[in-house]
Amino acid sequence: MNRRTAATIVMISGAIAFLLLGPRIISGVQDSPSSSGGFAAVRGERGGQDADGPYEVVADWPKPLSQLPGHDGWTWGTSNGIFAESPNRVFVLQRGELPLLKRPVNTPVPQFGPSLSFPLNGEPFRNSGQGPVSSPPGPPGEEGAWKGKFGVDARWEHCLLVVNAAGDITEAWTQWDTLFKHPHAIFENPYDPEKSVWVVDDGRNVIYKFSNDGKKLLQTIGVPNEQGSDDKHFARPTFLAWLPDGTMFVADGYVNTRVVKFDKNGKYLLAWGQKGEPPHDTRPGYFNTVHGVAVDPVTRRVYVTDRQNDRTQVFDENGKFLDQWPYGTIPPADGHDRGVYFLYMSADRHLWASDASTSKILEYDLQGNFLYSWGVHGDWPGALWGAHEISVDQEGNLYVSEVEAGRVQKFRPRKGANPALLVGPPPTLASK
């Protein structure tokens, strides 16, 4: 076959392909694994817009805080942490309780400027984590610059609760309320057969390890109420991640700008990271707020949210820089640089991120390729406002804690949802 004949065949083939596929390409619809459903989370679904992605929110979960005696008129406080040990045992971590308020009537506020009113139609009206009388930064006697009054503006009670599948509170670890000052995240090491419960308290600058029943404080890593950057101190740590052999990585965090590595017994091994130059430092190993951390159990790579620099940085387990990718620069809407709060590594080795700037849950592969996202901003059921920690149970239910909204939510997979778009469960002992 000569070149001219080959070229003619290619041109004819191309023309036929365009006649068959051209209308689909021009209209923006192409055949794909979800053909006939476009990119919808549920294949073939008509209408809708995937506001909750492949999920539907579970109504009335958890049930109101008024289920506790003497708590009429009170609701959940700033909800920093959530962890699902099982569908029937979900840990909720919060900074005390707040008064239950009805939405105010829209009222002009000309003292702030012309044509302004509060609250804006359709917008949330109370940020549980910001403001002089939001959730207090610690128990009575440690409230610092907080302007509220305990018993009126907040209660420092029920910082750690356990909720069952029906939304009932089944455990209240109130014996530890005064131990906490600014509880930030809660975990179980997915490879630990004892299922010890870990709480990161950035206000105390420590990490607590409890027995699974909550009766014993097994270990404290860090020196309570002291900040530092040596082998014995943290300065406002945030999140944790583990390898199958028990090696633990700590994002440290709000004041320090480093990742700290410990062995399975909590012995300090090493740390890495330097303070960056804001805004948007792109140098490897420099950070402006080390927040989320996740590890790949196969390659032992460590993925770190460099929050104010709007990027993920990737390292080997000893801190050697390997890669980075941006989340996209999202200007802060109100002067508060939110960014990606949390990173989650699923058992299928996808990386999920909760982005408080865009109110979305983001999915990436381990090379940083963007795969999917869902979420809308708001405080109505199913919307997200300040999505912080996420967790997944054995049935595929997704749990999200929200610091601004002051709540936790449970999402169940929608019938017919594309499994590739669901947040997978965490690694387990079976993956060792």
C-alpha positions as CSV (number, residue, x, y, z in Angstrom):
1,M,0.0,0.0,0.0
2,N,1.5,3.3,-1.0
3,R,1.3,6.5,1.0
4,R,-1.3,8.1,-1.1
5,T,-3.7,5.1,-0.7
6,A,-3.1,5.0,3.0
7,A,-3.8,8.7,3.4
8,T,-7.0,8.3,1.4
9,I,-8.2,5.5,3.7
10,V,-7.4,7.6,6.8
11,M,-9.4,10.5,5.4
12,I,-12.4,8.3,4.5
13,S,-12.3,6.7,8.0
14,G,-12.2,10.1,9.6
15,A,-15.2,11.3,7.6
16,I,-17.2,8.3,8.6
17,A,-16.3,8.7,12.2
18,F,-17.3,12.4,12.1
19,L,-20.7,11.5,10.5
20,L,-21.4,9.0,13.3
21,L,-20.0,10.8,16.3
22,G,-19.9,14.5,15.2
23,P,-23.3,15.4,16.6
24,R,-22.4,14.0,20.0
25,I,-19.0,15.7,20.0
26,I,-20.5,19.1,19.0
27,S,-23.2,18.8,21.7
28,G,-20.6,18.0,24.3
29,V,-22.0,14.4,24.9
30,Q,-19.6,11.6,24.3
31,D,-19.8,7.8,24.9
32,S,-18.2,6.9,28.2
33,P,-18.5,4.3,30.9
34,S,-21.6,6.2,32.1
35,S,-23.0,6.5,28.6
36,S,-26.7,7.6,28.5
37,G,-26.1,9.2,31.8
38,G,-23.4,11.7,30.9
39,F,-21.3,12.2,34.0
40,A,-24.2,11.8,36.4
41,A,-23.5,9.9,39.6
42,V,-26.5,7.7,38.8
43,R,-26.4,6.4,35.3
44,G,-29.4,7.2,33.1
45,E,-31.0,9.5,35.7
46,R,-33.1,12.2,34.2
47,G,-33.1,15.7,35.7
48,G,-31.4,16.6,39.0
49,Q,-27.9,18.0,39.3
50,D,-25.9,15.8,41.7
51,A,-26.0,18.4,44.5
52,D,-25.0,15.5,46.9
53,G,-23.1,13.6,44.3
54,P,-23.7,9.9,44.5
55,Y,-25.3,10.3,48.0
56,E,-28.5,11.3,49.7
57,V,-28.5,12.8,53.1
58,V,-30.0,10.8,55.9
59,A,-32.7,12.9,57.5
60,D,-32.7,13.6,61.3
61,W,-29.3,12.0,61.8
62,P,-28.1,12.6,64.5
63,K,-31.3,13.3,66.4
64,P,-31.4,16.8,68.1
65,L,-29.2,17.3,71.2
66,S,-32.5,17.7,73.2
67,Q,-32.5,13.9,73.4
68,L,-30.2,14.4,76.4
69,P,-31.9,15.3,79.7
70,G,-31.9,19.1,80.4
71,H,-30.8,20.0,76.9
72,D,-34.0,21.5,75.5
73,G,-33.0,24.7,73.8
74,W,-29.4,23.5,73.1
75,T,-27.8,22.2,69.9
76,W,-24.5,20.9,68.6
77,G,-21.4,23.1,68.8
78,T,-18.5,23.5,66.4
79,S,-18.2,20.0,65.0
80,N,-14.6,19.4,64.2
81,G,-14.4,15.6,64.1
82,I,-16.2,12.5,63.2
83,F,-15.1,8.8,62.9
84,A,-17.3,5.8,62.1
85,E,-16.0,2.7,63.8
86,S,-19.2,1.0,62.4
87,P,-22.6,2.1,61.2
88,N,-23.8,1.7,64.8
89,R,-20.9,3.4,66.6
90,V,-20.0,6.8,65.2
91,F,-17.8,9.2,67.3
92,V,-18.7,12.9,67.2
93,L,-16.2,15.4,68.4
94,Q,-17.3,19.0,69.1
95,R,-16.3,22.1,71.0
96,G,-19.1,22.3,73.5
97,E,-22.7,23.1,72.8
98,L,-24.5,26.2,71.4
99,P,-28.0,27.6,72.0
100,L,-30.7,26.4,69.6
101,L,-31.7,29.5,67.5
102,K,-34.4,30.2,65.0
103,R,-33.5,31.9,61.9
104,P,-33.8,35.7,62.4
105,V,-36.2,37.8,60.3
106,N,-34.3,39.6,57.6
107,T,-33.4,43.1,59.0
108,P,-31.7,46.1,57.4
109,V,-28.4,47.1,59.0
110,P,-27.7,50.5,57.5
111,Q,-25.0,51.1,60.2
112,F,-22.8,48.7,58.2
113,G,-23.6,50.2,54.8
114,P,-26.4,51.1,52.4
115,S,-28.6,48.3,51.1
116,L,-27.2,45.7,53.6
117,S,-29.4,43.4,55.7
118,F,-29.0,40.4,57.9
119,P,-29.3,37.5,57.3
120,L,-29.1,37.3,53.5
121,N,-31.8,35.3,52.0
122,G,-30.8,31.7,51.7
123,E,-27.5,32.2,53.4
124,P,-26.5,30.6,56.8
125,F,-26.8,33.0,59.7
126,R,-24.6,31.6,62.4
127,N,-21.0,30.5,62.0
128,S,-20.4,28.2,64.9
129,G,-16.7,28.4,64.7
130,Q,-16.1,32.1,64.3
131,G,-17.1,35.2,66.2
132,P,-16.8,36.4,69.8
133,V,-19.5,34.2,71.2
134,S,-19.2,31.1,68.9
135,S,-18.1,27.8,70.5
136,P,-15.7,28.6,73.3
137,P,-12.0,27.8,73.0
138,G,-11.9,25.7,76.1
139,P,-13.7,25.0,79.4
140,P,-14.6,27.6,82.0
141,G,-11.5,29.3,83.3
142,E,-9.7,28.9,80.0
143,E,-11.9,30.8,77.7
144,G,-9.3,33.5,76.9
145,A,-10.6,36.3,74.7
146,W,-14.0,34.6,74.3
147,K,-16.8,37.2,75.1
148,G,-19.6,34.8,75.8
149,K,-21.1,33.6,79.1
150,F,-21.2,29.9,79.9
151,G,-24.7,28.6,80.4
152,V,-26.1,31.4,78.2
153,D,-24.0,31.6,75.0
154,A,-22.4,28.1,75.2
155,R,-21.9,25.1,77.3
156,W,-18.6,23.2,77.6
157,E,-20.3,19.8,77.7
158,H,-20.4,16.6,75.7
159,C,-17.2,17.2,73.7
160,L,-17.1,13.5,72.7
161,L,-20.3,11.5,72.0
162,V,-21.1,8.3,70.3
163,V,-24.2,8.0,68.0
164,N,-25.8,4.9,66.6
165,A,-27.3,4.2,63.2
166,A,-30.7,5.6,64.2
167,G,-29.1,8.9,65.4
168,D,-29.4,8.2,69.1
169,I,-26.6,9.2,71.5
170,T,-25.5,5.9,73.1
171,E,-22.3,7.1,74.8
172,A,-21.2,10.4,76.4
173,W,-17.5,10.6,77.3
174,T,-18.2,13.6,79.6
175,Q,-15.4,12.4,82.0
176,W,-12.9,13.9,79.6
177,D,-14.6,17.3,78.9
178,T,-12.2,19.3,81.0
179,L,-9.2,17.4,79.4
180,F,-10.0,19.1,76.1
181,K,-9.4,22.7,75.1
182,H,-9.8,22.8,71.3
183,P,-10.5,19.2,70.2
184,H,-9.8,19.1,66.4
185,A,-10.0,15.5,65.1
186,I,-10.8,12.0,66.1
187,F,-9.6,8.6,64.7
188,E,-9.0,5.0,65.1
189,N,-5.9,3.5,63.5
190,P,-7.4,1.3,60.8
191,Y,-4.7,-1.4,61.4
192,D,-5.1,-1.5,65.2
193,P,-7.0,-4.6,66.5
194,E,-7.6,-2.8,69.8
195,K,-9.4,0.0,68.1
196,S,-7.9,2.7,70.4
197,V,-9.5,6.1,70.0
198,W,-7.2,9.1,69.2
199,V,-8.1,12.7,69.7
200,V,-6.0,15.6,68.4
201,D,-6.3,18.7,70.6
202,D,-4.6,21.6,69.0
203,G,-5.5,23.9,71.9
204,R,-3.6,21.6,74.4
205,N,-0.9,21.0,71.8
206,V,-1.2,17.2,72.3
207,I,-2.6,14.0,71.0
208,Y,-4.6,11.7,73.3
209,K,-5.0,7.9,73.0
210,F,-7.9,6.4,74.8
211,S,-9.1,2.8,75.3
212,N,-11.9,1.9,72.9
213,D,-14.5,2.1,75.7
214,G,-13.3,5.5,76.8
215,K,-12.5,4.5,80.4
216,K,-8.7,4.9,80.2
217,L,-6.4,7.5,78.9
218,L,-3.6,5.3,77.5
219,Q,-1.1,7.8,76.2
220,T,-0.5,11.5,75.7
221,I,2.0,12.6,73.0
222,G,3.2,16.2,73.5
223,V,3.3,18.4,76.5
224,P,-0.1,19.7,77.5
225,N,-0.4,23.5,77.2
226,E,3.2,23.9,75.9
227,Q,4.2,24.8,72.3
228,G,7.4,23.8,70.7
229,S,9.0,22.2,67.7
230,D,11.3,19.6,69.2
231,D,10.9,15.9,69.7
232,K,8.6,16.3,72.7
233,H,6.3,19.2,71.7
234,F,3.8,20.3,69.1
235,A,2.4,23.7,68.2
236,R,-1.3,23.2,67.4
237,P,-1.3,19.8,65.6
238,T,-4.3,18.9,63.4
239,F,-4.6,15.4,61.8
240,L,-3.1,11.9,61.9
241,A,-2.4,9.1,59.5
242,W,-0.9,5.6,59.8
243,L,0.9,2.9,57.9
244,P,0.1,-0.8,58.3
245,D,3.1,-1.3,60.6
246,G,1.8,1.4,63.0
247,T,4.1,4.2,61.9
248,M,2.2,7.4,62.6
249,F,2.4,10.8,60.8
250,V,1.2,14.0,62.5
251,A,0.3,17.3,60.7
252,D,1.7,20.0,63.0
253,G,0.1,22.3,61.9
254,Y,-1.3,25.8,62.7
255,V,1.8,27.3,64.4
256,N,4.5,24.8,63.4
257,T,4.9,24.0,59.7
258,R,6.0,20.4,59.7
259,V,5.1,16.7,59.5
260,V,6.2,14.6,62.4
261,K,6.9,10.8,62.1
262,F,6.5,8.4,65.1
263,D,6.9,4.7,65.4
264,K,4.1,2.4,66.5
265,N,4.8,3.1,70.2
266,G,4.7,6.9,69.8
267,K,8.4,7.3,69.8
268,Y,9.6,10.4,67.8
269,L,11.6,9.5,64.7
270,L,11.9,12.6,62.6
271,A,10.2,15.7,61.2
272,W,10.3,17.8,58.1
273,G,8.9,21.1,56.7
274,Q,9.8,24.8,56.7
275,K,7.7,27.9,57.0
276,G,6.8,29.4,53.7
277,E,6.3,32.9,52.4
278,P,2.6,33.7,52.0
279,P,0.7,33.8,49.9
280,H,1.1,30.8,47.6
281,D,4.6,29.6,48.2
282,T,5.4,26.9,45.6
283,R,8.8,25.8,46.9
284,P,9.0,22.1,47.8
285,G,8.9,21.4,51.6
286,Y,7.7,24.9,52.5
287,F,4.3,25.2,54.2
288,N,1.7,27.8,55.2
289,T,-0.5,25.7,57.5
290,V,0.1,22.0,57.5
291,H,-3.4,20.6,57.9
292,G,-4.4,17.3,56.3
293,V,-2.2,14.2,56.0
294,A,-2.8,10.8,54.4
295,V,-0.5,7.9,53.6
296,D,-0.5,5.3,50.9
297,P,-0.1,1.8,52.5
298,V,1.4,0.4,49.3
299,T,4.1,3.0,48.4
300,R,4.3,4.5,51.9
301,R,4.1,8.0,50.3
302,V,2.8,10.8,52.5
303,Y,0.3,13.3,51.1
304,V,0.1,16.6,52.9
305,T,-2.4,19.5,52.6
306,D,-0.5,22.8,52.4
307,R,-3.7,24.6,53.1
308,Q,-2.9,28.3,52.6
309,N,-0.8,27.5,49.6
310,D,-3.7,25.7,48.0
311,R,-1.8,22.5,47.1
312,T,-1.0,18.9,48.0
313,Q,2.7,18.1,48.6
314,V,3.9,14.5,48.3
315,F,6.9,13.0,50.2
316,D,8.4,9.7,50.8
317,E,8.0,8.5,54.4
318,N,11.2,10.2,55.5
319,G,10.3,13.6,54.1
320,K,12.0,13.6,50.6
321,F,9.9,15.7,48.3
322,L,8.4,13.8,45.4
323,D,5.6,15.8,43.8
324,Q,2.9,18.5,44.2
325,W,-0.3,19.7,42.6
326,P,-2.6,22.7,43.2
327,Y,-6.2,22.7,44.2
328,G,-6.7,25.9,42.2
329,T,-6.5,29.3,43.7
330,I,-9.9,30.2,45.3
331,P,-10.0,33.8,46.7
332,P,-11.4,33.8,50.2
333,A,-15.0,35.0,50.2
334,D,-14.8,36.8,53.5
335,G,-11.1,37.3,54.2
336,H,-10.9,33.9,55.9
337,D,-8.5,31.6,54.0
338,R,-10.3,28.2,54.4
339,G,-8.9,25.9,51.7
340,V,-8.7,22.1,51.9
341,Y,-9.1,20.9,55.5
342,F,-8.8,17.2,55.3
343,L,-7.2,14.4,53.2
344,Y,-8.6,10.9,53.2
345,M,-7.0,7.8,51.7
346,S,-9.5,5.1,50.7
347,A,-8.7,1.4,50.5
348,D,-9.0,1.6,46.7
349,R,-6.1,4.2,46.9
350,H,-8.0,7.3,45.9
351,L,-7.3,10.5,47.6
352,W,-10.3,12.6,48.8
353,A,-10.3,16.1,50.1
354,S,-12.8,18.3,51.9
355,D,-12.5,21.8,50.4
356,A,-14.1,24.5,52.7
357,S,-13.5,27.2,50.1
358,T,-15.7,25.6,47.5
359,S,-17.9,23.5,49.8
360,K,-17.0,20.4,47.8
361,I,-15.7,16.9,48.3
362,L,-12.9,16.3,45.8
363,E,-11.6,13.1,44.3
364,Y,-8.0,12.7,42.9
365,D,-5.9,9.7,41.9
366,L,-2.5,9.4,43.5
367,Q,-0.8,11.3,40.7
368,G,-3.0,14.3,41.4
369,N,-5.4,13.9,38.4
370,F,-8.8,15.4,39.2
371,L,-11.5,12.8,39.0
372,Y,-14.8,14.1,40.5
373,S,-16.3,16.5,42.9
374,W,-19.7,17.3,44.5
375,G,-21.2,19.6,47.1
376,V,-23.0,23.0,47.4
377,H,-22.6,25.7,49.9
378,G,-25.3,26.1,52.6
379,D,-26.6,25.0,55.9
380,W,-29.7,23.0,54.7
381,P,-29.6,19.2,54.9
382,G,-27.2,17.9,52.3
383,A,-25.4,21.2,51.7
384,L,-21.9,21.7,53.2
385,W,-20.5,24.6,55.2
386,G,-16.9,24.2,56.5
387,A,-16.6,20.4,55.7
388,H,-13.8,19.3,58.1
389,E,-13.2,15.6,58.8
390,I,-14.8,12.8,56.8
391,S,-15.3,9.1,57.6
392,V,-16.8,6.0,55.9
393,D,-18.3,3.0,57.5
394,Q,-18.5,-0.7,56.4
395,E,-21.8,-0.1,54.5
396,G,-20.4,2.8,52.5
397,N,-22.2,5.6,54.4
398,L,-20.2,8.8,54.4
399,Y,-20.0,11.1,57.5
400,V,-19.0,14.7,57.4
401,S,-18.3,17.1,60.2
402,E,-18.8,20.8,59.5
403,V,-17.0,23.5,61.6
404,E,-19.0,26.5,60.3
405,A,-22.4,24.8,60.2
406,G,-21.9,23.3,63.6
407,R,-23.1,19.8,62.8
408,V,-22.3,16.4,61.5
409,Q,-24.2,14.7,58.6
410,K,-24.6,11.2,57.4
411,F,-24.9,10.5,53.6
412,R,-26.0,7.1,52.3
413,P,-25.2,5.9,48.7
414,R,-28.0,6.6,46.3
415,K,-29.6,3.6,44.6
416,G,-27.7,2.9,41.3
417,A,-24.8,5.3,42.2
418,N,-21.6,4.8,40.2
419,P,-19.3,3.0,42.7
420,A,-16.3,4.8,41.2
421,L,-17.7,8.1,42.6
422,L,-18.3,6.9,46.2
423,V,-15.8,7.6,48.9
424,G,-14.3,4.1,49.6
425,P,-13.9,2.7,53.1
426,P,-10.5,3.1,54.8
427,P,-7.8,0.4,54.7
428,T,-8.2,-2.4,57.2
429,L,-6.3,-5.1,58.9
430,A,-7.2,-7.3,55.9
431,S,-5.1,-5.1,53.6
432,K,-1.8,-5.9,55.5
